[in-house]
Amino acid sequence: MKNDEKDAADLADLLRMGRLPQAWIAPAEIPELRELTRYRIKLVRARSSCKEQVHAVLAKLGIPVTCSDIFGVWGNTWLDGLSLPQPYAGKVASLRKLTSELSTEIAVLDAVIADLLAHHDGYHAIQALPGIGPVLAAVIVAEIGDILRFCRPARLSSWAGLTPRHRESDLKVTRGHITKQGSPLLRWAVVEAIQPSPPAARSVTSRTASSPAAVARRRTSPRPQRPATCSPVSSTRCATGTPGPWLPAPPPKTRREQARARAARDRPQVWPPPVAARPRL
């Protein structure tokens, strides 16, 4: 509590003008949803660790894996048929049991989360974006909360820590990587959702251009020759018809030179310019 009269008057004035920053307190259902989604992520990571340990045991014993998923139907049958020495056999059996129990718990959490978000409009709307399914949509909705508290997308990106870092002092400007502020799980979900377009979404031209017949045709067909009057150095001058020697592009400026040029550009101009004082004779 502010007990000083001047500070209290300043705070009241900021509140009257609507300039007093306020913190958003999430309603009760948002922390509950976050608890479920975060716990599910921990269980999935634990299950992935168990699977990786099984692969590590097989690699240590020099057993080649002949299937794409050793934890599927055919993979479990293949693992049952292996005769591993102790203590590797007991370790693999324990890891497989933990993997099965974790998969059961993850399925229960998926059902609970889907039931909580069954009537959530944002949960269903965000799944229309490519790369976002029920799992990532639940994480994004739980971490953001009320989307209406952000007046524009730029503020949401800044709150999530996905905007580049910018530090400027006098003539020194430093730009770096993203700030990584806010929820790390939200950034993880957004990065996981970024993926290239599926092969079916590509155009017919791109598919035919990469076919073996098209590649063989490009290799055997002769390349067009450059005119004899235009050398590689003077090709730009010949194409544009500009006389004089062709000058290469200037080297890139350093950060200090860019900052000085920016400061000179932003400096206010005085008009008319001041008249220089004449030297006395």
C-alpha positions as CSV (number, residue, x, y, z in Angstrom):
1,M,0.0,0.0,0.0
2,K,1.1,3.5,-0.8
3,N,0.9,5.8,2.2
4,D,2.7,8.8,0.7
5,E,0.3,11.5,-0.4
6,K,2.2,12.4,-3.6
7,D,2.7,8.8,-4.7
8,A,-0.9,8.0,-4.0
9,A,-2.1,11.0,-6.0
10,D,0.2,10.0,-8.9
11,L,-1.2,6.4,-8.9
12,A,-4.8,7.7,-8.8
13,D,-4.0,10.0,-11.7
14,L,-2.6,7.1,-13.8
15,L,-5.6,5.0,-12.9
16,R,-8.0,7.8,-13.9
17,M,-6.3,8.1,-17.3
18,G,-6.1,4.4,-17.8
19,R,-2.3,4.3,-17.9
20,L,-1.8,2.2,-14.8
21,P,-0.4,-1.2,-15.8
22,Q,-2.4,-4.1,-14.5
23,A,-1.6,-7.8,-14.2
24,W,-3.9,-10.5,-15.6
25,I,-5.1,-13.1,-13.1
26,A,-6.1,-16.3,-14.8
27,P,-9.5,-17.7,-13.9
28,A,-9.7,-21.0,-12.0
29,E,-10.2,-23.2,-15.1
30,I,-6.9,-22.0,-16.8
31,P,-4.5,-23.2,-14.0
32,E,-6.3,-26.5,-13.9
33,L,-5.9,-27.0,-17.7
34,R,-2.3,-26.0,-17.5
35,E,-1.7,-28.5,-14.8
36,L,-3.1,-31.3,-17.0
37,T,-1.2,-30.3,-20.2
38,R,2.1,-29.8,-18.4
39,Y,1.8,-33.1,-16.6
40,R,1.0,-34.8,-19.9
41,I,4.2,-33.3,-21.4
42,K,6.3,-34.7,-18.5
43,L,4.8,-38.2,-19.0
44,V,5.5,-38.1,-22.7
45,R,9.1,-37.1,-22.1
46,A,9.5,-39.9,-19.5
47,R,8.1,-42.4,-22.0
48,S,10.5,-41.1,-24.7
49,S,13.3,-41.6,-22.3
50,C,12.3,-45.2,-21.7
51,K,12.1,-45.9,-25.4
52,E,15.5,-44.3,-25.9
53,Q,17.1,-46.6,-23.2
54,V,15.7,-49.7,-25.0
55,H,17.3,-48.5,-28.2
56,A,20.5,-47.9,-26.3
57,V,20.6,-51.4,-24.9
58,L,20.1,-52.9,-28.4
59,A,22.8,-50.7,-29.8
60,K,25.2,-51.7,-27.0
61,L,24.6,-55.4,-27.7
62,G,25.0,-54.8,-31.5
63,I,21.5,-56.0,-32.4
64,P,20.3,-54.3,-35.6
65,V,16.7,-53.0,-35.5
66,T,14.8,-54.4,-38.5
67,C,11.5,-52.5,-38.0
68,S,10.6,-48.8,-37.9
69,D,8.8,-48.9,-34.5
70,I,9.9,-51.5,-32.0
71,F,7.0,-50.6,-29.7
72,G,4.3,-51.3,-32.2
73,V,2.5,-54.6,-32.8
74,W,5.2,-56.2,-34.9
75,G,8.0,-54.5,-32.9
76,N,6.7,-56.0,-29.6
77,T,6.6,-59.4,-31.2
78,W,10.1,-59.0,-32.4
79,L,11.3,-57.9,-29.0
80,D,9.6,-61.0,-27.4
81,G,11.6,-63.2,-29.7
82,L,15.0,-61.8,-28.7
83,S,17.2,-63.7,-26.3
84,L,19.1,-61.1,-24.4
85,P,21.6,-61.9,-21.6
86,Q,21.2,-60.6,-18.1
87,P,21.0,-57.9,-16.8
88,Y,19.9,-56.5,-20.2
89,A,16.9,-58.7,-20.5
90,G,15.5,-57.5,-17.2
91,K,16.2,-53.9,-18.0
92,V,14.4,-54.1,-21.3
93,A,11.5,-55.9,-19.8
94,S,11.2,-53.2,-17.1
95,L,11.5,-50.4,-19.6
96,R,8.8,-51.9,-21.8
97,K,6.5,-52.2,-18.8
98,L,7.0,-48.6,-17.8
99,T,6.4,-47.5,-21.4
100,S,3.1,-49.4,-21.5
101,E,1.9,-47.9,-18.1
102,L,2.9,-44.4,-19.2
103,S,1.0,-44.8,-22.5
104,T,-2.1,-45.7,-20.5
105,E,-1.8,-42.6,-18.3
106,I,-1.2,-40.4,-21.3
107,A,-4.4,-41.8,-22.9
108,V,-6.4,-41.0,-19.8
109,L,-5.1,-37.4,-19.8
110,D,-5.9,-37.0,-23.5
111,A,-9.5,-38.0,-22.8
112,V,-9.8,-35.6,-19.8
113,I,-8.3,-32.6,-21.7
114,A,-10.5,-33.3,-24.7
115,D,-13.6,-33.3,-22.5
116,L,-12.6,-30.0,-20.8
117,L,-12.1,-28.3,-24.2
118,A,-15.0,-29.8,-26.0
119,H,-17.0,-26.5,-26.1
120,H,-13.9,-24.2,-26.4
121,D,-14.1,-22.2,-29.6
122,G,-10.5,-21.3,-29.7
123,Y,-9.4,-24.9,-29.3
124,H,-11.4,-25.9,-32.4
125,A,-10.5,-22.8,-34.4
126,I,-6.7,-23.1,-33.9
127,Q,-6.7,-26.7,-35.2
128,A,-7.6,-25.4,-38.6
129,L,-4.0,-24.1,-38.9
130,P,-1.6,-26.6,-40.6
131,G,0.6,-28.4,-38.2
132,I,-1.6,-28.0,-35.1
133,G,-3.5,-31.0,-33.7
134,P,-5.4,-31.6,-30.5
135,V,-2.2,-31.9,-28.4
136,L,-0.6,-28.7,-29.5
137,A,-3.9,-26.8,-29.5
138,A,-4.5,-27.8,-25.9
139,V,-1.0,-26.5,-24.9
140,I,-1.4,-23.2,-26.8
141,V,-4.9,-22.6,-25.4
142,A,-3.8,-23.4,-21.8
143,E,-0.7,-21.3,-21.9
144,I,-2.3,-18.2,-23.5
145,G,-5.5,-18.2,-21.6
146,D,-7.8,-15.3,-22.7
147,I,-6.7,-14.2,-26.1
148,L,-8.8,-11.1,-25.9
149,R,-6.4,-9.5,-23.5
150,F,-4.0,-8.8,-26.4
151,C,-5.1,-6.0,-28.6
152,R,-2.9,-7.0,-31.6
153,P,-0.8,-10.0,-32.6
154,A,2.5,-8.2,-32.0
155,R,1.8,-8.0,-28.3
156,L,1.0,-11.7,-28.2
157,S,4.3,-12.5,-29.9
158,S,6.2,-10.2,-27.6
159,W,4.5,-11.8,-24.5
160,A,5.4,-15.3,-25.8
161,G,9.1,-14.3,-26.3
162,L,9.1,-14.8,-30.1
163,T,10.2,-11.3,-31.0
164,P,13.9,-10.4,-31.7
165,R,15.9,-8.8,-29.0
166,H,16.6,-5.1,-29.5
167,R,18.9,-3.0,-27.4
168,E,19.8,0.6,-28.3
169,S,21.9,3.1,-26.5
170,D,23.1,6.3,-28.2
171,L,24.7,5.1,-31.4
172,K,25.1,1.5,-30.4
173,V,22.3,-0.8,-31.6
174,T,22.3,-4.5,-30.8
175,R,19.8,-6.9,-32.3
176,G,19.9,-10.6,-31.3
177,H,17.9,-13.7,-31.2
178,I,14.3,-14.0,-29.8
179,T,13.9,-12.8,-26.2
180,K,12.5,-16.2,-25.0
181,Q,10.4,-14.5,-22.4
182,G,7.1,-15.9,-21.2
183,S,6.1,-19.6,-21.3
184,P,8.7,-22.0,-22.8
185,L,6.0,-24.5,-23.4
186,L,4.1,-22.1,-25.7
187,R,7.2,-21.5,-27.7
188,W,7.8,-25.2,-27.9
189,A,4.3,-25.8,-29.2
190,V,4.5,-23.1,-31.8
191,V,7.9,-24.3,-33.0
192,E,6.6,-27.9,-33.2
193,A,3.7,-26.7,-35.3
194,I,6.0,-25.2,-38.0
195,Q,6.5,-27.7,-40.7
196,P,6.8,-27.7,-44.5
197,S,3.8,-28.2,-46.7
198,P,2.9,-31.9,-47.3
199,P,3.7,-33.4,-50.7
200,A,0.1,-33.3,-51.8
201,A,-0.1,-29.6,-51.4
202,R,2.8,-28.9,-53.8
203,S,1.9,-27.8,-57.4
204,V,2.0,-30.2,-60.3
205,T,4.8,-28.2,-61.9
206,S,7.1,-28.8,-58.9
207,R,6.4,-32.5,-58.9
208,T,7.0,-32.9,-62.6
209,A,10.1,-30.7,-62.5
210,S,11.7,-33.1,-60.0
211,S,10.8,-36.3,-61.8
212,P,13.6,-38.5,-63.0
213,A,12.7,-37.9,-66.7
214,A,12.8,-34.1,-66.2
215,V,16.2,-34.3,-64.4
216,A,17.6,-36.5,-67.2
217,R,16.2,-34.1,-69.8
218,R,17.9,-31.1,-68.2
219,R,21.2,-33.0,-67.9
220,T,21.3,-34.0,-71.6
221,S,20.0,-30.8,-73.1
222,P,22.6,-28.2,-74.1
223,R,22.8,-25.0,-72.0
224,P,22.3,-21.7,-73.7
225,Q,25.5,-19.9,-74.6
226,R,26.2,-16.3,-73.5
227,P,26.7,-13.9,-76.4
228,A,30.3,-13.3,-77.3
229,T,30.0,-9.5,-76.9
230,C,29.0,-9.7,-73.2
231,S,31.5,-11.0,-70.8
232,P,30.5,-12.1,-67.3
233,V,31.8,-8.8,-65.9
234,S,30.1,-6.5,-68.5
235,S,26.8,-8.4,-68.8
236,T,25.0,-5.9,-66.7
237,R,26.4,-3.0,-68.7
238,C,25.4,-4.7,-72.0
239,A,21.9,-5.5,-70.8
240,T,21.2,-2.0,-69.5
241,G,23.2,-0.1,-72.2
242,T,24.9,2.1,-69.6
243,P,28.4,3.3,-70.6
244,G,31.4,3.2,-68.3
245,P,33.0,0.4,-66.3
246,W,30.8,-1.8,-64.2
247,L,31.3,-1.2,-60.5
248,P,30.9,-4.0,-58.0
249,A,28.5,-3.7,-55.1
250,P,29.9,-1.8,-52.1
251,P,31.0,-3.8,-49.1
252,P,28.5,-4.1,-46.3
253,K,28.7,-1.5,-43.6
254,T,29.7,-2.3,-40.1
255,R,27.2,-1.9,-37.2
256,R,28.9,1.3,-36.1
257,E,28.6,2.8,-39.6
258,Q,25.0,1.8,-39.8
259,A,24.2,3.4,-36.5
260,R,26.0,6.6,-37.5
261,A,24.0,6.7,-40.8
262,R,20.8,6.1,-39.0
263,A,21.5,8.9,-36.4
264,A,22.4,11.3,-39.3
265,R,19.2,10.4,-41.0
266,D,17.0,10.9,-37.9
267,R,18.7,14.1,-36.8
268,P,16.3,17.1,-37.2
269,Q,17.1,19.4,-40.0
270,V,17.3,23.2,-39.4
271,W,16.0,25.5,-42.2
272,P,17.3,27.8,-43.3
273,P,20.8,26.5,-42.6
274,P,22.9,28.8,-40.3
275,V,25.3,31.2,-42.0
276,A,28.9,30.5,-41.2
277,A,30.6,33.4,-39.4
278,R,33.0,35.3,-41.6
279,P,36.6,35.4,-40.4
280,R,37.7,38.8,-39.2
281,L,40.5,40.4,-41.2
